[in-house]
Structure formats: structure tokens, C-alpha cells
Amino acid sequence: MKIVVIDGQGGRIGKMIVESLLDLISQHELIVIGTNSIATAAMIKAGATKAATGENPVLVNVKDADMIIGPIGIIMANALLGEVTEKMALAIANSPAKKILIPISKCHQVVVGVQEMPLTDYIDLVYQEVKNGLSLS
């Protein structure tokens, strides 16, 4: 299974996702993509071994991904303070992959009906969702 984690800005969310999933996905391909080099470096520091930065790696890797994980802004053009391009958002949204999105309410994006929780609780939910998805495959 090909799992793609995408994050931007400082890469804190992506770093936490990678740290959480490393033991669970050892038999699967994990690719991390930062919208900038700082985010990519944070995810590599967390233990990712396959990493890239920028728009083109997103466009290439989401085509055949089985799961895409990241903050909800990765499917919104110009999100993450402008780091998500229109092409990136469209490619992610159009990917046949299961998308596991963390509802971070920043940059004028609010998902109504979603309970405010600490980021660590969201990461625990991501872990459970990936675990469930892996057991189904």
C-alpha cells in the first residue's frame, strides 16, 4: 500500500503523523511530501525515508496513492498561507486514494460540526483510521 503524507509550513502535523505511523506501516510504502523544505525536513527527522518537496512530487505521487494524509488545507487551493497551489489541491482531490484529513481551523477554514480537539487527539484518530484501512487491504 502506498501512503502519502503531505504537509507544509513547519511540518509539525506531518512530523506527528509520521512518528505515529512508523510502527504500523513498516510493510508499506510511505512517501512524505512537504510544500516547502522545512516541512519535508521535519518529516524526515521523524523517520520518513522517502521524501520530496514541492508541487511536482505531489502531482506525481497522488496519482497512484492508496492513502493521502494531511491537514484539510491540502485540498484547498492557496491554503497553508499560499503553499498549496491550485494544481496540488486538484490533484489531491481527484486522486482515487482514501483521504484522511485533519480539520485544522486556520487561514479562514472552519469545518462546522467538527469538535475542537488537541492535535495529538487528531493524530490518534489518524492512526486508528490508517490501522483500519490497512486491515481491510
N, C-alpha and C positions, 0 to 999 in steps of 0.2 A: 504494500500500500504506500502511495506517495502522499506525504503530509507536508504542506507548505505553510509556514508561519510568516506572516507579513506584519511589520511594524515600522514606525517612523519616529521622528523627534529623537528622544534619548534612548529609545528601545527598551524602556523599563517593562512594558507589558510583554513584549516578545521574549525578553530575558526570563521573566517569571514563567511564561508558558513553557519554554524550552526546559528550564530547571524542573518543572513539574512533570513533564512528559518523558524525560530521558529513559527512565527505567521501563516505562510502559511500551515504548516504541522501538526497542533495540532491534527487533526483527524487520523494521520498516524503514523506508527511505524518508529522512527528514531534511527538508531544504528550508533555510531561513533566508528571507529577503528583506533588507532594510530599504526604506525610501531614501536613506542617507547613510553615510559610512559610520556614523556614531551608533545608529540603531543596529546596523549589521555587526559592528564590533561587540556590542553588548550581548547579542545573541550568540556570537562565537565564544565569548567569555563564559557564557552559561553552559557551553558544552556542545554546541552545534558544530558539525564538521563540514557540511556543505552549505556554502553561503554566497550570496551575491548582493549587489546594491543597484538600485535604480529601476527605471521603467521597463527596459527591455527584459531583464530577468523575470519580472512579474508577468509580462506578456507571454513569454516562452513557457514558464513553469506552471501557470494555472491551467493551461490547455488540457493537460492530462493528469492533473492532481486528483486525488481521491477525497482529500480534505484540505480546506483552506481555513486557517485560524488567524484571528487578529481583532483589533478594535473595530467597531462598527464603521468607523470612518473610512476603512479601506474600500468600501463600496460606494463612497460618495466623492464625486469629483471636487477637487480643491480642499478636501478635508485635511486634517493634521497640519494646519497652518499653510495649506497650499502644496504640501508634499505629494498628495495623491492626485495624479493627473487624470484627465478625462479618460484617456486610453486605459490606464490602470484600473480605474473603477469599473469601466465597461467590461474589460477582460475578466475581472474577478466575478462580476455579476453574471456574465454569460457562461462562466465555467460550469461544467456539469458536476463539479465537486460539491460535496457537502460543505456548507459554510458554517463555521462556528464563530460567531461574532460576539464580542464583549461590548455591552451597551454603555460606553463611556459618554457621559453628557458634558461635552466640551465643544467649543467652537460653534455654538448655536445649534447643536444637535441634541434633541431631547427625545427619548423614546418613552412615550407615555405608557403607563401601566407596568413599567419595569421598576422593581423595588431597588432603592438605593442600597448598595452593599459595599463593604470594603473590597478593594481589588483582589485581595487574597481569596475571598469567598467566590468571586467570579472565576478565578483561576481554578479553584476546586471544582466548580461546575464544568469548566472546560475539560479538566481531567476526566471527570465522570462521563462526559459526552464522547470523548475520544475512546475511552475504555469500552463503552457500549458499542460504538461504531466498529471497533476492532474485533469485538467478539461476534459481530454479525457477518464479518467478511470471511 
